[in-house]
Amino acid sequence: MESEKGLNLKILDITITIQEKYPELSKYLEEMPVTIPYMKSPKINIKTLSSYYDSLTSLLGNYVQKHEPEAQKEKSI
């Protein structure tokens, strides 16, 4: 199992990637459930961080899969 520090570093890395390479996705970062807690003092633990990281990788992966092939086609024309 990953450490809290390791997950935080991975979250930071993927967040920077999204902001630098795919800024159009930045608006979704603010709307994710982990960034809008429904509790007054939410508990941040390994499970929460892991879930958030999985959400980020899914968001980025789905976007790249859908949009990168289109960009490749445009470059080859």
C-alpha positions in Angstrom: 0.0 0.0 0.0 1.2 3.5 -0.8 2.1 6.1 1.8 0.1 9.3 2.2 3.2 11.2 1.1 3.6 9.1 -2.1 0.0 9.6 -3.0 0.2 13.3 -2.4 3.2 13.5 -4.8 1.4 11.5 -7.5 -1.7 13.7 -7.1 0.5 16.8 -7.4 2.3 15.4 -10.5 -0.9 14.5 -12.3 -2.5 17.9 -11.3 0.5 19.8 -12.8 0.3 17.7 -16.0 -3.4 18.5 -16.3 -2.8 22.2 -15.7 0.2 22.5 -18.1 -0.8 20.2 -21.0 -4.6 20.1 -20.7 -5.7 23.3 -19.1 -9.3 22.8 -20.4 -9.6 20.1 -17.8 -8.7 22.3 -14.9 -12.3 23.3 -14.3 -13.1 19.7 -13.4 -10.5 19.6 -10.7 -12.5 22.1 -8.7 -15.7 20.1 -9.1 -14.4 16.7 -7.9 -16.1 15.4 -4.7 -12.9 15.3 -2.7 -12.4 19.1 -3.4 -16.0 19.9 -2.3 -16.4 18.0 1.0 -19.9 17.6 2.3 -18.6 17.5 5.9 -17.3 20.3 8.0 -14.0 18.6 8.8 -13.5 15.8 6.3 -10.9 13.1 7.1 -8.1 12.9 4.6 -6.6 9.4 4.6 -4.9 7.0 2.3 -8.3 5.7 1.0 -9.5 9.2 0.2 -6.2 10.2 -1.5 -6.2 6.9 -3.5 -9.7 7.5 -4.6 -8.9 11.1 -5.6 -5.8 10.0 -7.6 -7.9 7.3 -9.4 -10.4 10.0 -10.3 -7.7 12.2 -11.7 -6.1 9.4 -13.7 -9.5 8.4 -15.1 -10.3 12.0 -16.0 -7.0 12.4 -17.8 -7.0 9.0 -19.4 -10.5 9.3 -20.8 -9.7 12.8 -22.2 -6.5 11.8 -23.8 -8.0 8.6 -25.3 -10.8 10.7 -26.8 -8.9 13.7 -28.0 -5.3 12.6 -28.7 -6.3 10.4 -31.7 -8.0 13.4 -33.3 -4.8 15.5 -32.8 -2.7 12.7 -34.4 -5.0 12.6 -37.4 -4.7 16.4 -37.9 -0.9 16.2 -37.8 -0.7 13.5 -40.4 -2.9 15.5 -42.9 
